[in-house]
């Protein structure tokens, strides 16, 4: 099955509302003991964890690709982001 083609085809019939938050991946990242250990290193550790969460959120919960496919299919799409 060609998923991108199926999405573009559905786009002409369905309006899409899609979004994410700044830290959607935080609960999943937090279960790794090595990452939890970083928080003990004060500001620098918390900043590193924040960057790891941001990267994991974008790679797992990123919406850019589906929005692009939806628009290619001439679909209506609205996006949101809660920070």
C-alpha angles and dihedrals in degrees: 000000000000101000097186091052091048091051092049090049093050091047093075091058105036132055111221130212110185135162149137143209131251092255109027091140096051097101091050095046092047093065092068108094094209091055091046088054090059090066089068091067094077123230095350093051093047090048091052092049089049091054091047090051092047092051093046091047092052095046095045105029101024114136102193097098096049092045090052092050091046092053091047086058089053091247128152112248133175122190135198138184127196114204 
